[in-house]
Amino acid sequence: RVRQTVPPKATVMVLSKGDSALLRFNGRIGWHFPRQPNGTYSGHYPANSDEAIQGLESLRRKGAQFLVVPSTARWWLAHYVDFGRHLQSRYELAADVAQSCLIFDLRARKAKR
């Protein structure tokens, strides 16, 4: 799904829990989310929505262009309610594949309504 949705050479963050296999995209750059400054998985989940939002926005400013939420990580959007609202209110949902993933386009913010 990523190859069909994300342009070549784009930087893609994945809610990965450290699984490097989830970062292998043909012609795209994969980053863990959340991650440490050296690029490795942070080793833990954010404490709350505010921490998740801060992490997302920090990495977006550093070049992340898309966020992939694998089906196994969709619980984030219910657990981190304000994080889910932040994504849905500010960024376009580029793909929603029920048994696969959600892909948010972080390149441009949605127009305020």
Backbone as CSV, one residue per row, in Angstrom:
resi,resn,N_x,N_y,N_z,CA_x,CA_y,CA_z,C_x,C_y,C_z
1,ARG,0.815,-1.195,0.000,0.000,0.000,0.000,0.863,1.265,0.000
2,VAL,1.984,1.243,0.712,2.856,2.417,0.761,3.371,2.767,-0.628
3,ARG,3.792,1.777,-1.393,4.301,2.052,-2.743,3.223,2.674,-3.628
4,GLN,1.964,2.337,-3.394,0.873,2.874,-4.204,0.478,4.285,-3.786
5,THR,0.778,4.661,-2.549,0.298,5.917,-1.989,1.378,6.984,-1.834
6,VAL,2.578,6.550,-1.467,3.656,7.472,-1.125,4.618,7.616,-2.297
7,PRO,4.962,8.853,-2.666,5.877,9.039,-3.790,7.290,8.544,-3.484
8,PRO,8.048,8.163,-4.516,9.433,7.732,-4.320,10.244,8.805,-3.593
9,LYS,11.192,8.360,-2.804,12.124,9.195,-2.044,11.494,9.910,-0.858
10,ALA,10.205,9.709,-0.591,9.554,10.341,0.551,10.012,9.676,1.848
11,THR,9.928,10.429,2.928,10.264,9.906,4.255,8.976,9.501,4.951
12,VAL,8.935,8.240,5.369,7.738,7.621,5.928,8.016,7.157,7.352
13,MET,7.250,7.661,8.311,7.336,7.167,9.684,6.321,6.046,9.854
14,VAL,6.690,5.071,10.681,5.802,3.939,10.937,5.707,3.710,12.436
15,LEU,4.488,3.561,12.932,4.310,3.126,14.314,4.787,1.677,14.342
16,SER,6.047,1.488,14.678,6.713,0.220,14.376,7.047,-0.657,15.571
17,LYS,7.075,-0.117,16.774,7.493,-0.860,17.972,8.850,-1.530,17.752
18,GLY,9.675,-0.907,16.918,11.039,-1.368,16.716,11.241,-2.397,15.625
19,ASP,10.199,-2.790,14.926,10.319,-3.796,13.875,10.888,-3.160,12.607
20,SER,12.170,-3.383,12.361,12.839,-2.778,11.201,12.263,-3.251,9.874
21,ALA,11.663,-4.419,9.847,11.075,-4.924,8.603,9.952,-4.002,8.119
22,LEU,9.299,-3.309,9.054,8.216,-2.408,8.680,8.721,-1.120,8.028
23,LEU,10.029,-0.912,8.046,10.610,0.313,7.487,11.183,0.115,6.089
24,ARG,11.057,-1.067,5.554,11.621,-1.364,4.233,10.607,-1.049,3.141
25,PHE,10.825,0.099,2.515,9.963,0.535,1.430,10.832,0.760,0.211
26,ASN,10.492,0.145,-0.870,11.245,0.291,-2.107,11.269,1.757,-2.542
27,GLY,12.448,2.377,-2.476,12.597,3.745,-2.947,12.098,4.821,-2.006
28,ARG,11.756,4.453,-0.761,11.300,5.413,0.228,12.133,5.255,1.493
29,ILE,12.203,6.286,2.302,12.985,6.259,3.536,12.044,5.960,4.698
30,GLY,12.353,4.944,5.493,11.514,4.565,6.622,12.116,4.973,7.950
31,TRP,11.287,5.553,8.809,11.675,5.939,10.166,10.745,5.275,11.164
32,HIS,11.297,4.896,12.313,10.465,4.447,13.429,9.723,5.648,14.019
33,PHE,8.551,5.380,14.533,7.854,6.361,15.365,7.225,5.619,16.514
34,PRO,7.518,6.013,17.750,8.470,7.044,18.152,9.913,6.563,17.993
35,ARG,10.838,7.528,17.954,12.232,7.175,17.743,13.170,8.059,18.564
36,GLN,14.367,7.541,18.752,15.410,8.284,19.448,16.139,9.176,18.439
37,PRO,16.929,10.141,18.915,17.663,11.016,17.987,18.566,10.259,17.014
38,ASN,19.051,9.076,17.394,19.918,8.311,16.485,19.125,7.491,15.469
39,GLY,17.803,7.573,15.504,16.964,6.900,14.528,16.412,5.553,14.962
40,THR,16.891,5.014,16.059,16.373,3.733,16.529,15.040,3.935,17.246
41,TYR,14.308,2.863,17.372,13.033,2.906,18.090,13.281,3.398,19.513
42,SER,12.383,4.214,20.021,12.575,4.820,21.338,12.562,3.807,22.480
43,GLY,11.974,2.644,22.247,11.929,1.621,23.286,10.710,1.712,24.189
44,HIS,9.889,2.730,23.982,8.683,2.881,24.797,7.667,3.743,24.056
45,TYR,6.429,3.616,24.492,5.364,4.436,23.923,5.349,5.798,24.604
46,PRO,4.760,6.789,23.968,4.623,8.094,24.619,3.778,7.966,25.891
47,ALA,4.027,8.853,26.833,3.282,8.826,28.094,1.825,9.245,27.894
48,ASN,1.595,10.121,26.904,0.248,10.641,26.680,0.160,11.237,25.275
49,SER,-1.012,11.751,24.948,-1.226,12.336,23.622,-0.313,13.521,23.363
50,ASP,-0.125,14.359,24.370,0.733,15.535,24.173,2.140,15.124,23.765
51,GLU,2.674,14.109,24.421,4.018,13.628,24.082,4.046,13.033,22.673
52,ALA,2.990,12.321,22.302,2.910,11.740,20.957,2.836,12.837,19.901
53,ILE,2.050,13.872,20.161,1.915,14.988,19.222,3.241,15.727,19.088
54,GLN,3.882,15.990,20.210,5.179,16.678,20.174,6.199,15.876,19.374
55,GLY,6.221,14.559,19.572,7.138,13.702,18.823,6.845,13.723,17.334
56,LEU,5.574,13.622,16.983,5.167,13.657,15.586,5.585,14.972,14.935
57,GLU,5.249,16.076,15.572,5.524,17.386,14.977,7.026,17.660,14.895
58,SER,7.777,17.208,15.874,9.228,17.366,15.836,9.817,16.625,14.641
59,LEU,9.375,15.401,14.424,9.889,14.612,13.305,9.368,15.119,11.965
60,ARG,8.183,15.672,11.960,7.661,16.281,10.726,8.541,17.467,10.331
61,ARG,8.923,18.271,11.324,9.807,19.410,11.036,11.185,18.950,10.560
62,LYS,11.578,17.742,10.928,12.879,17.200,10.515,12.802,16.464,9.183
63,GLY,11.617,16.417,8.585,11.520,15.847,7.250,10.556,14.699,7.051
64,ALA,9.917,14.211,8.097,8.924,13.142,7.909,7.758,13.686,7.091
65,GLN,7.351,12.932,6.075,6.303,13.387,5.169,5.011,12.582,5.262
66,PHE,5.114,11.347,5.769,3.948,10.477,5.888,4.042,9.718,7.207
67,LEU,2.896,9.331,7.734,2.837,8.466,8.910,1.988,7.262,8.562
68,VAL,2.559,6.071,8.756,1.833,4.829,8.539,1.436,4.262,9.898
69,VAL,0.156,3.967,10.027,-0.372,3.325,11.228,-0.793,1.921,10.811
70,PRO,0.065,0.911,11.070,-0.310,-0.463,10.710,-1.579,-0.882,11.457
71,SER,-2.291,-1.847,10.922,-3.533,-2.294,11.569,-3.286,-2.718,13.018
72,THR,-2.111,-3.264,13.302,-1.794,-3.691,14.667,-1.555,-2.513,15.614
73,ALA,-1.453,-1.294,15.078,-1.218,-0.112,15.908,-2.395,0.865,15.890
74,ARG,-3.504,0.470,15.310,-4.664,1.378,15.260,-5.173,1.730,16.653
75,TRP,-4.852,0.910,17.631,-5.274,1.187,19.002,-4.739,2.536,19.485
76,TRP,-3.627,2.998,18.894,-3.073,4.306,19.259,-4.131,5.398,19.152
77,LEU,-4.939,5.352,18.107,-5.906,6.412,17.849,-7.025,6.446,18.885
78,ALA,-7.281,5.323,19.537,-8.265,5.272,20.618,-7.606,5.557,21.971
79,HIS,-6.401,5.055,22.152,-5.693,5.245,23.420,-5.185,6.678,23.571
80,TYR,-4.581,7.194,22.522,-4.090,8.569,22.488,-5.110,9.415,21.722
81,VAL,-6.233,9.670,22.367,-7.383,10.292,21.705,-7.019,11.633,21.069
82,ASP,-6.329,12.483,21.803,-5.983,13.798,21.249,-4.964,13.680,20.118
83,PHE,-4.106,12.686,20.166,-3.174,12.424,19.073,-3.953,12.056,17.808
84,GLY,-4.940,11.161,17.958,-5.784,10.785,16.823,-6.528,11.980,16.256
85,ARG,-7.063,12.820,17.134,-7.767,14.025,16.685,-6.818,14.974,15.957
86,HIS,-5.613,15.084,16.492,-4.598,15.938,15.884,-4.328,15.490,14.442
87,LEU,-4.103,14.203,14.259,-3.857,13.677,12.915,-5.038,13.940,11.994
88,GLN,-6.224,13.582,12.457,-7.408,13.667,11.601,-7.816,15.100,11.287
89,SER,-7.530,16.026,12.201,-7.939,17.409,11.966,-6.915,18.200,11.159
90,ARG,-5.651,17.757,11.155,-4.602,18.544,10.504,-4.059,17.946,9.213
91,TYR,-4.180,16.644,9.050,-3.528,15.993,7.909,-4.506,15.146,7.117
92,GLU,-4.248,15.068,5.825,-5.088,14.265,4.934,-4.830,12.778,5.171
93,LEU,-5.889,12.006,5.161,-5.777,10.561,5.208,-5.578,10.097,3.772
94,ALA,-4.360,9.679,3.454,-4.010,9.308,2.082,-4.475,7.901,1.732
95,ALA,-4.580,7.029,2.739,-5.044,5.655,2.502,-5.632,5.090,3.786
96,ASP,-6.679,4.300,3.628,-7.314,3.603,4.743,-7.674,2.208,4.245
97,VAL,-6.819,1.266,4.585,-7.017,-0.122,4.162,-7.298,-0.933,5.426
98,ALA,-8.536,-1.389,5.575,-9.021,-1.978,6.824,-8.074,-2.998,7.442
99,GLN,-7.584,-3.941,6.697,-6.752,-5.009,7.257,-5.260,-4.723,7.117
100,SER,-4.911,-3.516,6.678,-3.516,-3.216,6.418,-3.024,-2.024,7.227
101,CYS,-3.465,-0.814,6.851,-2.916,0.368,7.503,-3.703,1.627,7.179
102,LEU,-3.368,2.668,7.926,-3.759,4.032,7.605,-2.487,4.751,7.197
103,ILE,-2.588,5.658,6.243,-1.434,6.468,5.860,-1.879,7.923,5.868
104,PHE,-1.209,8.715,6.723,-1.480,10.144,6.804,-0.407,10.901,6.042
105,ASP,-0.836,11.874,5.257,0.059,12.740,4.506,0.376,13.954,5.384
106,LEU,1.614,14.055,5.845,2.025,15.125,6.752,2.604,16.337,6.040
107,ARG,2.626,16.319,4.719,3.305,17.376,3.970,2.587,18.718,4.042
108,ALA,1.300,18.717,4.054,0.554,19.975,4.087,-0.601,19.853,5.078
109,ARG,-0.783,20.870,5.846,-1.872,20.870,6.813,-3.201,21.101,6.106
110,LYS,-4.249,20.508,6.653,-5.591,20.747,6.135,-5.970,22.203,6.376
111,ALA,-6.793,22.729,5.520,-7.328,24.082,5.721,-8.267,24.060,6.922
112,LYS,-8.206,25.098,7.735,-9.104,25.171,8.900,-10.512,25.420,8.418
113,ARG,-11.436,24.756,9.094,-12.852,24.867,8.695,-13.594,25.778,9.602
